[in-house]
Amino acid sequence: MIRLFNAGLVVLSLIAAGMLYNMKYEVQSYRLAVRKLERQLASEREAIQVLQAEWSYLNRPERLQRLAEQYTSLRPVRMEQIVSLDDLPGRAMGPIPDLSPAMGGYAGLGAGGSRIQ
């Protein structure tokens, strides 16, 4: 009886040792994967910093000013172009089209069917 018990303990010990051995190499493979991901993350962070520096370089006001003058007809606002709100003409009110909900309506119809004016 004791020999059978001791044999069982030896078998259990061998099984536990095998599982521990397997677990050790599994953990090592996970550590390698984590290191690889950390290197990739550092590389991506560095790439982001380079792209941010490049973006800052490309968005310099003097460069944008030169490009705007070269490729567009945009010019600075002149003083005579600035008016007050009172100087603007009133809005012409035309007839409101009949938009039936059965036809699909439009975004101006609220949930209650009221028209936004």
N, C-alpha and C positions, 0 to 999 in steps of 0.2 A: 504494500500500500504506500509506504514512504517512498519506495523507488519510483512508483508511478507518479506520485506527487512531485518529486524532484525532477523527473523527466519532463513533466508538464511545465514546471518553472523554467527549465532550460529552454524548452521550445518557445515559451512566452518571451523569455529574455532575448532569444535570437530574433523573434518577430519584432520586438520593440527596438532592437539594435538596427535591424534593416529599415524600419520606418524612420528612425532617427537619421540614419545615413541618407535616405531618400529626401527627407525634409531639409537636411543641411544643404544639399546640392540644389534643391528647389529654391531655397532662400538666396543662395548665391546667384542663381539665374535672375531672380527678381531684383537683387541689388544691382546687377549689371544693367538690367532694363531701366532701373531708376536713374543710374548714372548717365545712361544714353539719353534719356528724356531730359535730364538736367542740362546736359551739354546742348541739346537742341533748343531748350528754353533760353539758355544764355545766348545762343546764336541768334534766335529770333528777337530777343531784346536788343541785341546789338544792331540788328538790321532795322528795327523800329527806330532806334536812335539815329542811325544814318539817314533814314527816310525823313525823320523830323527835321534834321539839319538841312537836308536837301530842300524840303518844303519851305523852310524859313529862308533859305538862299533864293529860291525861285519867287518868293512873295515879297521881295524887297520893294518898297514903294517906288524908288527911282527906276527900277527895272520895269515895274508894271506901268509906270507913267510913260516910259519910252515905248513900250509895246502898244499901249493904247494910242499914242500919237502916231505910231507907224502903221497900225492895222485897222484903226477905226477912225471915224470922223467925230469922235467925242471931244468936246472942248469944255473948259471950265464954265460955270454958270456966270452970266453977266448980270449986273445989277438991274438992268431993265427987264430981265426975265422974272424977277421976284415980285410977286403981287400979294396983296392981302386977300383974305377970304371974302371980304366985302366987294372986291373988284371982280370977282368971278361971276359969270352970268348964271342965272337961275336954271334949274334943271327943268327941261320940258317934260310935262306929264302927258303921256299918250294914253290911249285906251289900254286897259288891262286885258290880255287875251284870256279867253275862256279855256281853262285847263281842267277837263273832267278827270276825276280819279280813275274812271273806267278806261281811259286812254293811256294810263300810266302816270300821268301827272308829271311833276318835276320836283327838284329838291326844295323848291320854295313852298311847297304844300306841307303843312305841319300834320301832326297825327289827327288833329281835329278837323282837318280839311280847310282851315283858314289860310288865307293868302297872306304872305309876308310882303309888305309894300315899303 
